[in-house]
Amino acid sequence: MAVKIEDVIAGKGEQDRVQVEGVGLSVAKLKALAEEGYEYATFFADCSQFAFWGKACSACFTAEHLQG
């Protein structure tokens, strides 16, 4: 299921962590991705990867990359 990054990080501080599909993620990393133009994320549990996309960008990251 796709989530909107801005909705997930709304009201959160840089040091906070949020749960997306049961995975704890760094708000600071999600904010940085949003600033780069990524708007949505989907988690693929079978390979522990997140797909991020926006109007002009897309990328995949492992859950471990986003947790640190």
C-alpha atoms as one frame of an Amber mdcrd trajectory, in Angstrom:
protein
   0.000   0.000   0.000   1.379   3.410  -0.943   1.789   6.099   1.699   2.319
   9.805   1.214   5.625  10.815   2.810   4.356  14.218   3.943   1.486  12.548
   5.825   3.837  10.132   7.592   6.282  12.804   8.784   3.762  15.562   9.577
   4.357  16.951  13.059   7.453  14.831  13.653  10.928  16.064  14.606  14.219
  15.260  12.885  15.193  12.832  15.671  11.887  10.941  15.589  11.181   7.594
  14.010   7.944   6.538  12.330   6.438   3.159  11.499   5.691   2.420   7.850
   4.334  -1.065   7.153   5.792  -2.184  10.494   9.294  -0.871   9.769  10.763
   1.933  11.903  12.203   4.686   9.702  14.196   7.825  10.385  12.130  10.996
   9.952  15.290  12.888   8.986  15.884  10.520   6.051  12.264  10.677   4.964
  12.323  14.489   5.106  15.488  14.523   2.997  13.809  12.289   0.402  10.737
  14.546   0.361  12.984  17.571  -0.222  14.502  15.753  -3.220  11.040  15.410
  -4.748   9.893  11.971  -3.596   6.219  12.034  -2.634   5.106   8.424  -2.080
   6.505   5.174  -0.725   5.532   1.517  -0.908   7.121  -1.298   1.110   7.798
  -4.712  -0.437   8.140  -7.143   2.475   9.368 -10.052   0.380  12.638  -8.215
  -0.346  12.615  -5.662   2.524  12.753  -2.720   0.112  10.906   0.537  -0.202
  10.040   2.071  -3.557   9.868   5.871  -3.523   8.554   8.061  -6.322   7.493
  11.570  -7.191   6.663  13.528 -10.327  10.212  13.401 -11.691  12.035  10.745
  -9.655  11.920   7.162  -8.437  14.247   4.950  -6.413  14.381   1.852  -4.238
  16.064   1.606  -0.851  16.472  -1.238   1.619  14.754  -0.907   4.962  18.193
  -0.974   6.623  19.335   2.042   4.592  16.376   4.093   5.808  16.557   3.000
   9.437  20.031   4.406  10.204
